[in-house]
Amino acid sequence: MSGARYRRLVVALGVVLPLLAAMAWLAAARRPDVAFTRDVPADVRALVRRVSADVADALPARSDCLAGATLDTEWSLPDRARYLAADATIVLRIPATAAQLEQALIHEFAHHVEHTCEAHRELRTAFLLAQGLPEHTSWFGADEWEATPSEQYAEAMIVHVRGRRSFHRQMHVDDRAVAVVAAWAGCPVGGCSAGR
């Protein structure tokens, strides 16, 4: 390699490497820092960190709303997972498959966002209309779990983040509702992370 070519390479690396480092730092800064209770197994912690990063990537305009979550595990929880809004805690039932835990986590992170993000109220009317519901439908109240808009939104978040439906196939989630979630999250048409 000639001296001039070598100098151009050094200069180019001197420009590109700091830019790549800054981009990595910004991406890491957007990642939610999930707290864990003491007895959460190491493999579950790793999965939670990966899924929370995926959710943050899928919510570029709202990733700050993911802050402050704590994760706990329980062997005898009657549901796959539960969100405790009073202390911003996601409780996962273990053991479970990685796919079950991922979908439960995305669903519960969606509930965390709806409880911690003031801007979430902006989403609700458009989401209700996209689901074919009257705009004054109660967000948290319904006779059945599958008919609750809050739960439908959490399922739409799974589709937004993963690009596919969860195990709750009996719940109706319209593609237009998923598009509303994506737009509110700050994702361009085609999504930020669909299909992971």
Salt bridges, closest charged atoms under 4 A:
ASP54 OD2 - ARG162 NH1 3.03
ASP54 OD1 - ARG196 NH1 2.86
ASP57 OD1 - ARG30 NH2 3.26
ASP57 OD1 - ARG31 NH1 2.87
ASP57 OD2 - ARG196 NH2 3.34
ASP79 OD2 - ARG82 NH2 2.93
GLU102 OE2 - ARG50 NH2 2.65
GLU102 OE1 - ARG162 NE 3.53
GLU114 OE2 - HIS111 ND1 2.59
GLU114 OE2 - HIS115 NE2 3.95
GLU118 OE2 - ARG121 NE 3.72
GLU122 OE1 - ARG62 NH2 3.38
GLU151 OE1 - HIS107 NE2 2.75
GLU151 OE1 - HIS111 NE2 3.06
GLU155 OE2 - HIS107 ND1 2.71
ASP174 OD1 - ARG176 NE 3.00
